[in-house]
Amino acid sequence: MSIHQNLLGGPAPTHLPDEPGREAIAAGTPAVEVAAAHPTSSLAWAVLADEAFAAGRTVESYAYARTGYHRGLDALRRAGWKGHGPVPWEHEPNRGFLRALHALSRAAGAIGEKEEYERCSTFLRDSSETAADVLGA
């Protein structure tokens, strides 16, 4: 028996392919430029959401986060994800989606969208406890 076998019978972890624009973000290219060049990049939208939230532009942060979240859902589905199961933080290309999900939760909470805040918070923790811990969710 392999030590990595899933004994609970749940879905295998989803590992997204490398995200377009990740290297550009890491190199310091402004997120707005990366999002314009790579609109499917959850990471670029998550960074824009974080920047807007830090500047007090909560509704703008919510819109950026929602875009990154939906782009991430599209990528997860293309990678074989069936709507549940682990999306490990440890796999770096997953971090854009997880950061967008966290940003959406945070912004929803800030605007009083309680149901969405709770849904996104639970989704984040169910997807990756590590991400929830690292991101402070």
Accessible surface in RSA format (square Angstrom, percent):
REM  Atomic radii and reference values for relative SASA: ProtOr
REM  Chains: A
REM  Algorithm: Lee & Richards
REM  Probe-radius: 1.40
REM  Slices: 20
REM RES _ NUM      All-atoms   Total-Side   Main-Chain    Non-polar    All polar
REM                ABS   REL    ABS   REL    ABS   REL    ABS   REL    ABS   REL
RES MET A   1   186.97  96.8 100.49  66.5  86.48 205.9 101.58  86.4  85.39 113.1
RES SER A   2    70.59  59.7  50.30  67.1  20.29  46.7  47.45 101.0  23.15  32.4
RES ILE A   3   163.24  92.9 126.62  94.3  36.62  88.3 134.64  97.0  28.60  77.6
RES HIS A   4   158.77  86.8 128.41  89.3  30.37  77.7  93.75  96.6  65.03  75.7
RES GLN A   5   100.72  56.3  78.78  57.6  21.94  52.2  29.63  63.1  71.09  53.9
RES ASN A   6    69.84  48.2  47.51  45.9  22.33  53.8  35.65  85.8  34.19  33.0
RES LEU A   7   132.59  73.8  97.26  69.6  35.32  88.8 100.63  70.7  31.95  86.0
RES LEU A   8   171.96  95.8 139.24  99.6  32.71  82.2 143.70 100.9  28.26  76.0
RES GLY A   9    69.78  86.1   0.00   N/A  69.78  86.1  36.68 100.7  33.10  74.1
RES GLY A  10    36.43  44.9   0.00   N/A  36.43  44.9  24.69  67.8  11.74  26.3
RES PRO A  11    52.27  38.1  38.92  35.5  13.35  48.5  50.72  41.9   1.56   9.7
RES ALA A  12    74.68  68.7  58.89  90.9  15.79  35.9  60.75  85.5  13.93  36.9
RES PRO A  13    63.85  46.5  51.58  47.0  12.27  44.6  51.58  42.6  12.27  76.3
RES THR A  14    11.80   8.4   7.63   7.7   4.17   9.9   4.80   6.5   7.00  10.6
RES HIS A  15    97.66  53.4  76.69  53.3  20.97  53.7  45.33  46.7  52.33  60.9
RES LEU A  16     9.81   5.5   7.40   5.3   2.41   6.1   7.45   5.2   2.36   6.4
RES PRO A  17    96.21  70.1  80.74  73.6  15.46  56.2  93.10  76.9   3.11  19.3
RES ASP A  18    79.12  55.4  55.76  55.5  23.36  55.2  32.66  76.9  46.47  46.3
RES GLU A  19    20.91  12.0  13.25  10.0   7.66  18.2  10.39  20.1  10.51   8.6
RES PRO A  20    58.96  43.0  46.51  42.4  12.45  45.3  58.68  48.4   0.29   1.8
RES GLY A  21    11.66  14.4   0.00   N/A  11.66  14.4   3.28   9.0   8.38  18.8
RES ARG A  22    53.58  22.5  53.33  27.2   0.25   0.6   8.81  12.0  44.78  27.1
RES GLU A  23   130.34  74.8 123.72  93.6   6.62  15.8  47.74  92.3  82.60  67.4
RES ALA A  24    32.83  30.2  24.65  38.0   8.19  18.6  30.13  42.4   2.70   7.2
RES ILE A  25    31.16  17.7  20.90  15.6  10.25  24.7  20.90  15.1  10.25  27.8
RES ALA A  26    89.56  82.3  47.17  72.8  42.38  96.4  58.85  82.9  30.71  81.3
RES ALA A  27    89.05  81.9  44.89  69.3  44.17 100.5  57.65  81.2  31.41  83.2
RES GLY A  28    59.07  72.8   0.00   N/A  59.07  72.8  34.91  95.8  24.16  54.1
RES THR A  29    48.41  34.4  37.97  38.5  10.43  24.9  21.94  29.5  26.46  40.0
RES PRO A  30    69.81  50.9  60.06  54.7   9.75  35.5  69.81  57.6   0.00   0.0
RES ALA A  31     3.65   3.4   0.05   0.1   3.60   8.2   0.05   0.1   3.60   9.5
RES VAL A  32    91.95  60.5  89.56  81.1   2.40   5.8  89.62  77.9   2.33   6.3
RES GLU A  33    96.75  55.5  89.24  67.5   7.50  17.9  35.61  68.9  61.13  49.9
RES VAL A  34     3.82   2.5   1.92   1.7   1.90   4.6   3.82   3.3   0.00   0.0
RES ALA A  35     5.11   4.7   3.60   5.6   1.51   3.4   3.89   5.5   1.22   3.2
RES ALA A  36    84.74  77.9  49.51  76.4  35.23  80.1  61.78  87.0  22.96  60.8
RES ALA A  37    70.70  65.0  38.42  59.3  32.27  73.4  48.85  68.8  21.85  57.9
RES HIS A  38    67.37  36.8  64.06  44.5   3.31   8.5  39.29  40.5  28.09  32.7
RES PRO A  39    59.73  43.5  59.73  54.4   0.00   0.0  59.73  49.3   0.00   0.0
RES THR A  40    63.24  45.0  55.39  56.2   7.85  18.7  43.05  57.8  20.19  30.5
RES SER A  41     0.03   0.0   0.03   0.0   0.00   0.0   0.00   0.0   0.03   0.0
RES SER A  42     4.45   3.8   4.13   5.5   0.32   0.7   2.16   4.6   2.29   3.2
RES LEU A  43    16.17   9.0  16.17  11.6   0.00   0.0  16.17  11.4   0.00   0.0
RES ALA A  44     0.00   0.0   0.00   0.0   0.00   0.0   0.00   0.0   0.00   0.0
RES TRP A  45    44.49  17.9  44.49  21.5   0.00   0.0  44.49  23.7   0.00   0.0
RES ALA A  46     0.00   0.0   0.00   0.0   0.00   0.0   0.00   0.0   0.00   0.0
RES VAL A  47    21.34  14.0  21.34  19.3   0.00   0.0  21.34  18.5   0.00   0.0
RES LEU A  48    13.03   7.3  12.41   8.9   0.62   1.6  12.41   8.7   0.62   1.7
RES ALA A  49     0.00   0.0   0.00   0.0   0.00   0.0   0.00   0.0   0.00   0.0
RES ASP A  50    42.08  29.5  38.13  38.0   3.95   9.3  22.54  53.0  19.54  19.5
RES GLU A  51    89.47  51.4  80.43  60.8   9.04  21.5  42.27  81.8  47.20  38.5
RES ALA A  52     0.00   0.0   0.00   0.0   0.00   0.0   0.00   0.0   0.00   0.0
RES PHE A  53    61.73  30.9  53.78  33.3   7.94  20.7  53.78  32.6   7.94  22.7
RES ALA A  54    92.76  85.3  50.83  78.4  41.93  95.4  60.89  85.7  31.88  84.4
RES ALA A  55    64.09  58.9  26.03  40.2  38.06  86.6  39.42  55.5  24.67  65.4
RES GLY A  56    59.64  73.5   0.00   N/A  59.64  73.5  31.80  87.3  27.84  62.3
RES ARG A  57   110.26  46.3 102.71  52.4   7.55  18.0  59.87  81.8  50.39  30.5
RES THR A  58    34.58  24.6  31.73  32.2   2.86   6.8  12.07  16.2  22.51  34.0
RES VAL A  59   109.72  72.2 107.70  97.5   2.02   4.9 107.75  93.6   1.97   5.4
RES GLU A  60    62.00  35.6  53.86  40.7   8.14  19.4  30.55  59.1  31.45  25.7
RES SER A  61     0.00   0.0   0.00   0.0   0.00   0.0   0.00   0.0   0.00   0.0
RES TYR A  62    43.54  20.3  43.54  24.8   0.00   0.0  28.93  21.7  14.61  18.0
RES ALA A  63    55.27  50.8  48.52  74.9   6.74  15.3  53.43  75.2   1.83   4.9
RES TYR A  64    51.52  24.1  51.24  29.2   0.28   0.7  23.12  17.4  28.41  35.0
RES ALA A  65     0.00   0.0   0.00   0.0   0.00   0.0   0.00   0.0   0.00   0.0
RES ARG A  66    71.00  29.8  71.00  36.2   0.00   0.0  41.21  56.3  29.79  18.1
RES THR A  67    47.59  33.9  41.89  42.5   5.70  13.6  22.14  29.7  25.46  38.5
RES GLY A  68     0.00   0.0   0.00   N/A   0.00   0.0   0.00   0.0   0.00   0.0
RES TYR A  69    14.08   6.6  14.08   8.0   0.00   0.0   2.92   2.2  11.16  13.8
RES HIS A  70    82.40  45.0  82.23  57.2   0.17   0.4  61.14  63.0  21.27  24.7
RES ARG A  71    80.09  33.6  77.88  39.7   2.20   5.2   8.30  11.3  71.79  43.5
RES GLY A  72     0.76   0.9   0.00   N/A   0.76   0.9   0.76   2.1   0.00   0.0
RES LEU A  73    12.08   6.7  12.08   8.6   0.00   0.0  12.08   8.5   0.00   0.0
RES ASP A  74    62.03  43.5  58.58  58.3   3.45   8.2  12.71  29.9  49.32  49.2
RES ALA A  75    21.40  19.7  19.94  30.8   1.47   3.3  20.55  28.9   0.85   2.3
RES LEU A  76     0.00   0.0   0.00   0.0   0.00   0.0   0.00   0.0   0.00   0.0
RES ARG A  77   135.84  57.0 119.40  60.9  16.45  39.2  50.73  69.3  85.12  51.6
RES ARG A  78   174.76  73.4 135.58  69.1  39.18  93.3  82.31 112.5  92.45  56.0
RES ALA A  79    44.56  41.0   4.87   7.5  39.69  90.3  17.98  25.3  26.58  70.4
RES GLY A  80    42.45  52.4   0.00   N/A  42.45  52.4  29.15  80.0  13.30  29.8
RES TRP A  81    18.94   7.6   9.23   4.5   9.72  22.8  12.87   6.9   6.07   9.9
RES LYS A  82   169.35  82.6 138.74  85.1  30.62  72.9  98.54  88.7  70.81  75.4
RES GLY A  83    46.74  57.6   0.00   N/A  46.74  57.6  21.57  59.2  25.17  56.4
RES HIS A  84   112.20  61.3 106.26  73.9   5.94  15.2  84.55  87.1  27.65  32.2
RES GLY A  85    18.19  22.4   0.00   N/A  18.19  22.4   7.89  21.7  10.29  23.1
RES PRO A  86    50.45  36.8  49.86  45.4   0.60   2.2  50.03  41.3   0.42   2.6
RES VAL A  87     0.00   0.0   0.00   0.0   0.00   0.0   0.00   0.0   0.00   0.0
RES PRO A  88    23.82  17.4  20.37  18.6   3.45  12.5  23.82  19.7   0.00   0.0
RES TRP A  89    25.65  10.3  25.65  12.4   0.00   0.0  18.13   9.7   7.51  12.2
RES GLU A  90   115.61  66.4  89.86  68.0  25.75  61.3  66.93 129.5  48.69  39.8
RES HIS A  91    53.82  29.4  48.21  33.5   5.61  14.3  37.40  38.5  16.42  19.1
RES GLU A  92    84.43  48.5  80.44  60.9   3.99   9.5  15.91  30.8  68.52  55.9
RES PRO A  93    15.64  11.4  14.23  13.0   1.41   5.1  14.93  12.3   0.70   4.4
RES ASN A  94     0.00   0.0   0.00   0.0   0.00   0.0   0.00   0.0   0.00   0.0
RES ARG A  95    75.56  31.7  75.56  38.5   0.00   0.0  13.16  18.0  62.40  37.8
RES GLY A  96     2.58   3.2   0.00   N/A   2.58   3.2   0.00   0.0   2.58   5.8
RES PHE A  97     0.25   0.1   0.23   0.1   0.02   0.0   0.23   0.1   0.02   0.1
RES LEU A  98     0.00   0.0   0.00   0.0   0.00   0.0   0.00   0.0   0.00   0.0
RES ARG A  99    62.58  26.3  61.45  31.3   1.14   2.7  10.17  13.9  52.42  31.8
RES ALA A 100     0.00   0.0   0.00   0.0   0.00   0.0   0.00   0.0   0.00   0.0
RES LEU A 101     0.00   0.0   0.00   0.0   0.00   0.0   0.00   0.0   0.00   0.0
RES HIS A 102    23.94  13.1  23.94  16.6   0.00   0.0  11.98  12.4  11.95  13.9
RES ALA A 103     0.01   0.0   0.01   0.0   0.00   0.0   0.01   0.0   0.00   0.0
RES LEU A 104     0.00   0.0   0.00   0.0   0.00   0.0   0.00   0.0   0.00   0.0
RES SER A 105     3.15   2.7   3.15   4.2   0.00   0.0   0.39   0.8   2.76   3.9
RES ARG A 106    61.91  26.0  52.63  26.8   9.28  22.1  36.06  49.3  25.85  15.7
RES ALA A 107     0.00   0.0   0.00   0.0   0.00   0.0   0.00   0.0   0.00   0.0
RES ALA A 108     0.00   0.0   0.00   0.0   0.00   0.0   0.00   0.0   0.00   0.0
RES GLY A 109    33.92  41.8   0.00   N/A  33.92  41.8  14.75  40.5  19.16  42.9
RES ALA A 110    60.43  55.6  17.01  26.3  43.42  98.8  28.84  40.6  31.59  83.7
RES ILE A 111    76.62  43.6  41.38  30.8  35.24  84.9  49.73  35.8  26.89  73.0
RES GLY A 112    61.20  75.5   0.00   N/A  61.20  75.5  34.17  93.8  27.04  60.6
RES GLU A 113    79.42  45.6  75.57  57.2   3.85   9.2   6.79  13.1  72.62  59.3
RES LYS A 114   141.51  69.0 135.12  82.9   6.39  15.2  81.39  73.3  60.12  64.0
RES GLU A 115   143.74  82.5 136.92 103.6   6.82  16.2  51.70 100.0  92.04  75.1
RES GLU A 116    14.31   8.2  11.48   8.7   2.82   6.7  10.92  21.1   3.39   2.8
RES TYR A 117    95.05  44.4  95.05  54.1   0.00   0.0  50.44  37.9  44.61  55.0
RES GLU A 118    80.98  46.5  77.74  58.8   3.23   7.7  32.99  63.8  47.98  39.2
RES ARG A 119   110.07  46.2  99.93  50.9  10.15  24.2  75.64 103.4  34.43  20.9
RES CYS A 120     0.00   0.0   0.00   0.0   0.00   0.0   0.00   0.0   0.00   0.0
RES SER A 121    27.29  23.1  23.85  31.8   3.44   7.9  22.01  46.9   5.28   7.4
RES THR A 122    78.75  56.0  73.71  74.7   5.04  12.0  51.78  69.6  26.97  40.8
RES PHE A 123    37.31  18.7  33.36  20.7   3.95  10.3  37.10  22.5   0.21   0.6
RES LEU A 124     0.00   0.0   0.00   0.0   0.00   0.0   0.00   0.0   0.00   0.0
RES ARG A 125    87.68  36.8  85.36  43.5   2.32   5.5  47.17  64.5  40.51  24.6
RES ASP A 126   105.97  74.2  77.97  77.6  28.00  66.2  29.53  69.5  76.44  76.2
RES SER A 127     4.69   4.0   1.20   1.6   3.49   8.0   0.58   1.2   4.11   5.8
RES SER A 128     9.58   8.1   1.71   2.3   7.86  18.1   8.02  17.1   1.56   2.2
RES GLU A 129   114.84  65.9 108.88  82.4   5.97  14.2  28.15  54.5  86.69  70.8
RES THR A 130    52.49  37.3  47.63  48.3   4.86  11.6  25.94  34.8  26.55  40.1
RES ALA A 131     0.00   0.0   0.00   0.0   0.00   0.0   0.00   0.0   0.00   0.0
RES ALA A 132     0.40   0.4   0.40   0.6   0.00   0.0   0.40   0.6   0.00   0.0
RES ASP A 133    96.91  67.9  72.68  72.3  24.24  57.3  31.23  73.5  65.68  65.5
RES VAL A 134    90.03  59.2  57.06  51.7  32.97  79.5  64.92  56.4  25.11  68.1
RES LEU A 135    41.76  23.3  23.28  16.7  18.48  46.5  27.85  19.6  13.91  37.4
RES GLY A 136    65.80  81.1   0.00   N/A  65.80  81.1  34.53  94.7  31.27  70.0
RES ALA A 137    57.41  52.8   5.08   7.8  52.33 119.0  38.52  54.3  18.88  50.0
END  Absolute sums over single chains surface
CHAIN  1 A     7386.9       5596.9       1790.0       4338.1       3048.7
END  Absolute sums over all chains
TOTAL          7386.9       5596.9       1790.0       4338.1       3048.7
